[in-house]
Amino acid sequence: MSALTSLFLGFWLAREGGVLRQSPLLKVLISVRPSRVITLGGNATIQCDCQCPGKSIQLFKNDIPFRELQLLRNKNQFNFSNADRQDGGNYSCQYWPNNKGTFVESEHLKILVADPKYPKPSLNLSPSKKLTLGENVTIQCLGGPQDVEFFLYKDGNMTLLQPMVPARNMAELFIRSVRQADGGRYQCFYQKKSEPFVCSYHSYPMQLVVIDYTLDNIIRLGLGAGGLLLLVFIAVEAMYDWQRGEF
């Protein structure tokens, strides 16, 4: 066992045993680009950030020490190259102040690897992709093998969908009395329960449009249309005067 691995193991055991405690004075951030879903054979970069006095920070995978990174420009990153199924997992960044008995940990970031062998799901909005404020809508994600969990993306935010019928390859999200905030660009994918960090490719995106026909909004639209007509009238009058040689 290397000295670095022994050091990591010692810190991990101390943390699990309650000897170490979270420091409230420092904050560690973790991020990944371009996405938390990596295509099989693709590339991605995990980055740990901390305004810490030390020189190094540790990257953990599934709560096990994974890599030591340097808190220097372009050194606080871990790059996935030609990603495989084993690269999926729950990642976090940890920093230990020297001899302080404390540690600082980022949030856990779940990274998935998309395998093209799984059929791409499809997305369906019912009753329509355009709804009036206050209507109900059901978003369905369809496709894939049995015993899977579905995830829904809305403008980049991931939410777990619960299967409507566990025995079927479908899940749905029912939204009652839609608001304007529910409008947006939706996509979905699924993963097998036996492979928690491997998933399908995401579906083609679908846009949900929520139209507000309330009195206040109609008045605002009317004022906007009136202002536009006034500008058109001014432009037409200016062109007419120019043609008459008055400019």
ChimeraX attribute file (.defattr): number of C-alpha atoms within 10 A of each C-alpha:
attribute: neighborCount
match mode: 1-to-1
recipient: residues
	/A:1	5
	/A:2	7
	/A:3	8
	/A:4	12
	/A:5	14
	/A:6	11
	/A:7	12
	/A:8	19
	/A:9	14
	/A:10	12
	/A:11	18
	/A:12	17
	/A:13	13
	/A:14	14
	/A:15	16
	/A:16	11
	/A:17	9
	/A:18	9
	/A:19	12
	/A:20	18
	/A:21	15
	/A:22	14
	/A:23	16
	/A:24	9
	/A:25	7
	/A:26	15
	/A:27	15
	/A:28	18
	/A:29	17
	/A:30	20
	/A:31	20
	/A:32	20
	/A:33	13
	/A:34	11
	/A:35	15
	/A:36	17
	/A:37	21
	/A:38	28
	/A:39	22
	/A:40	21
	/A:41	14
	/A:42	13
	/A:43	16
	/A:44	18
	/A:45	16
	/A:46	22
	/A:47	19
	/A:48	24
	/A:49	18
	/A:50	20
	/A:51	10
	/A:52	17
	/A:53	10
	/A:54	13
	/A:55	11
	/A:56	17
	/A:57	24
	/A:58	20
	/A:59	25
	/A:60	20
	/A:61	18
	/A:62	14
	/A:63	14
	/A:64	14
	/A:65	21
	/A:66	16
	/A:67	17
	/A:68	20
	/A:69	19
	/A:70	16
	/A:71	20
	/A:72	11
	/A:73	8
	/A:74	10
	/A:75	13
	/A:76	20
	/A:77	22
	/A:78	17
	/A:79	13
	/A:80	15
	/A:81	13
	/A:82	13
	/A:83	18
	/A:84	18
	/A:85	18
	/A:86	10
	/A:87	18
	/A:88	23
	/A:89	20
	/A:90	17
	/A:91	23
	/A:92	27
	/A:93	30
	/A:94	22
	/A:95	24
	/A:96	21
	/A:97	15
	/A:98	10
	/A:99	6
	/A:100	10
	/A:101	15
	/A:102	16
	/A:103	18
	/A:104	22
	/A:105	21
	/A:106	19
	/A:107	14
	/A:108	18
	/A:109	18
	/A:110	17
	/A:111	20
	/A:112	25
	/A:113	26
	/A:114	26
	/A:115	19
	/A:116	12
	/A:117	10
	/A:118	17
	/A:119	16
	/A:120	19
	/A:121	22
	/A:122	19
	/A:123	21
	/A:124	16
	/A:125	19
	/A:126	13
	/A:127	12
	/A:128	13
	/A:129	15
	/A:130	15
	/A:131	20
	/A:132	16
	/A:133	18
	/A:134	15
	/A:135	13
	/A:136	16
	/A:137	20
	/A:138	15
	/A:139	22
	/A:140	22
	/A:141	26
	/A:142	20
	/A:143	20
	/A:144	22
	/A:145	13
	/A:146	13
	/A:147	15
	/A:148	24
	/A:149	21
	/A:150	26
	/A:151	20
	/A:152	25
	/A:153	18
	/A:154	18
	/A:155	13
	/A:156	12
	/A:157	8
	/A:158	13
	/A:159	13
	/A:160	14
	/A:161	20
	/A:162	14
	/A:163	19
	/A:164	13
	/A:165	10
	/A:166	13
	/A:167	10
	/A:168	15
	/A:169	20
	/A:170	24
	/A:171	25
	/A:172	21
	/A:173	18
	/A:174	14
	/A:175	14
	/A:176	11
	/A:177	12
	/A:178	18
	/A:179	17
	/A:180	15
	/A:181	8
	/A:182	14
	/A:183	19
	/A:184	16
	/A:185	14
	/A:186	22
	/A:187	22
	/A:188	29
	/A:189	26
	/A:190	32
	/A:191	24
	/A:192	18
	/A:193	13
	/A:194	9
	/A:195	12
	/A:196	16
	/A:197	20
	/A:198	27
	/A:199	30
	/A:200	24
	/A:201	23
	/A:202	20
	/A:203	21
	/A:204	13
	/A:205	16
	/A:206	17
	/A:207	15
	/A:208	20
	/A:209	18
	/A:210	20
	/A:211	16
	/A:212	15
	/A:213	12
	/A:214	10
	/A:215	9
	/A:216	10
	/A:217	12
	/A:218	12
	/A:219	12
	/A:220	11
	/A:221	13
	/A:222	12
	/A:223	12
	/A:224	12
	/A:225	12
	/A:226	12
	/A:227	12
	/A:228	12
	/A:229	12
	/A:230	12
	/A:231	12
	/A:232	12
	/A:233	12
	/A:234	12
	/A:235	12
	/A:236	12
	/A:237	12
	/A:238	14
	/A:239	13
	/A:240	13
	/A:241	12
	/A:242	11
	/A:243	10
	/A:244	9
	/A:245	8
	/A:246	8
	/A:247	9
